[in-house]
């Protein structure tokens, strides 16, 4: 884990120092490139992300595909983003391939990919429109630790949007989704959700949220 963090930090330093990649960055990327060429999936993904943000999307695609061969979940997710943006097929977006990549990343446990897959199902983008599958993957994303998904799930539960209305569950997921947020809009929203829950059910929702956060923190 420490080695992964070191490589990621190196990539960030390179981006901050050089901006779009050019010859001056090649030497700095050498250790990352060496690890990627040796078959390190995390290095391959980090190199791809670095190349992409440095303006070399075409080179990034090759390294992403190598990382996906080693079942790297974030690589599958980013490759899905590339397909959605038309960065793989010469400017032509491929929403079916994007959804397929998100599906693969989600199957490997990537929470952000689960959230993206949920959007695909709700919007019928690359897959058949299905509120059932949209809610299924939104719940999975929230349960896996995606806080944005937790907030979206809370809002759907509060409004009865494609799912049975449940104020207590909405409150639970809004707690999870706003953890660590300071004073502001979400604090007000959380108070509103709490007020809609019968007093007899609030403690149960808060306890469930506490366990969710502990479980998610333990799995990082």
N, C-alpha and C positions, 0 to 999 in steps of 0.2 A: 504493500500500500504506500509506503514511504517513497518507493522508487517511482510509482505512478504519479504521486503528487509532485515529485521533483521534475519529472518530464513535463507535466502540465504547466508547472510554474515556468519552466524554461521556455515553453512555447509562448506563454503570455508575455514574457520578457522580450522575446524576439519580436512579437507583434508590436509591442509598445515602443521598442527601440527603432525598428525598421519600417513599420507600416507595411505597405505593399512589398512583397518579397522581391529582393533583387540579389545581385551577387554578394553583397555584403552580409546577407543573412545566411548564405549557404554554409559557411564555416560553423556558425552557431548551431545550425540544424544537424550537423554531422552526427553527434551522438544519438539523436532521435532517429535519424535515417538509418544508422547502423543497427539499432534495435529493431526497427521496422523491417529491415531487410532480413534480419535473423528470424523473423516470424512472430515477433511480439505483437499480439493483437491490440493491446492498449497503446503501444507506440505507433502502430499503423493508424489507429483512429485519431490519436492526438496529432500526428503528422498531417493527416487528411484535413482535420479541422483547421490547423495552422495554415496550410496551403490555401484552403478556401477563403479564410478571413484575410489572407495576404493577397488575394486576387488571382489565385491559380486553381480555379474550380476544376479544370480538366485533369490536372495532375491529382487533385484530391479524390476524384471519382475512382481512380485506379487503386489508391490505398484503401479507400472505403470498402471496395469490393474484396480486397485481400482480407480485411478485418472481418467482413461478414462471413467469409469462408471459415473463419475460426469462431463463428457464432458470438461475435461481440454485439451486445444489444444496442449500445449507443450508435454503433456504426450502421446497423440496420435502420435505426431511426433517422439518422442524418442522411442516409442514402434515400430514404423516403422523402425527406424534405427536398433533396436534389431533384428527384423525379417530379415532385409537385411544382417546382420552380422552373422546370425545363432545362436543368443543367446537365442532364445525362444524354438526352436525345436531341442535341443541337437546337436548343431553343423551344422544343415541343414538350409541353407539360404532359405527364402521363399519370393521371390520378389513380388508375388501376394499379400500376406498379407501386405508387406511393402507398396506397392502402395495404398492398401486399407486404411491403417492407415494414410498415407499422405493425402489421399482424405478427410478423416474425419477431420483431423487437419486443412486442407485448408478451409473446409466448415465452420469451427469455426473461421476463420479469421487469422490463423497463416501464416505470410508471408514466413517464412523459409520453411514451409511445401509446400506452393504453388510452391516455386522454386524447391524443390525436386520432386514434382509431375510433373513439367514441364520436368525435366530431364528424368523421367520415360517414358513420352510420346515421347520425341525426340528419345530415345534409344530403345523404345519398351520393357522396363523392367517391367514386371508384368502387363502391359496393352498393348493394341494394339498400334503399332507405329502410331503416328499421329502428323505431324508437326503443323497442325491447333490447336490441343489441347495443344501442347507444347508451342506455341506462346501465346495462350490464358492464360495459367497459368503463363507464364513468365511475361506477362504484368500485371497480377493480383498481382504477387509477387512484382514487381517493384512499382506498384501503392500503395501497402500496406506498402512500406518502406524498402524492402530488397535491400540494395545497390549493392550487388553482382549481383542480378537479373537485376537491372537497368543498370549495365555495360554490362551484356550479351545481354540485349535487345538492347542497343545502338549499339553494335557491329553487331548484326543481321540486324538492320535497316540500318546501314552504308554499309553493304556488300550485302544486299538484300537476306539474307540467310533465306529461309522459310517464308519470309515476304517481302512486297513491299519495295524497297529501298527508304529511306526518310532521307536525310542528316539533315534536320531541326529537325526532331523528334529524330534522333540519337544524335544530339548535346544536345538536351533537357535532354535526359536520362543519357547521360554521365556527364552532370553537376550534376544531382541528385546523380548519383552513385559515384562521386569523391568528394563530399562535405567534407571539412575538411582535405583533403589530402594535405600534404606539397609538396615542390618541388620534382620532380622525374619523373618516367615514366608516371604516369597518368596525370601529368600536361602537359607533352609533347603531350600525346594522346588527351587531351581535346583541346589543341591549334590546333591540326590537324583537329579535328572534326569541330571546329569553322571556320576554313579556308575554309571548303567545303560547308559552308552554305552561300547563297547569302546575301549580306549586308542587304538587305531589310527585311530578315526573321530572322536575329539574335536576335533582341530585343524581338520578339514574343516568340522565343524558350527560351530565358533567363527568360522572365516573367513567362512563363508556368512552368519552373523549380523552380523558386522562390515560386510560389503558391503550387507546389507539396511538396516542403520541409516544408513550413509552415503548410500545412495540415497534413503531416506525423508527424511533431513535436507535433502538437496539439492533435494528437490521441494517443500519447504514455502515 
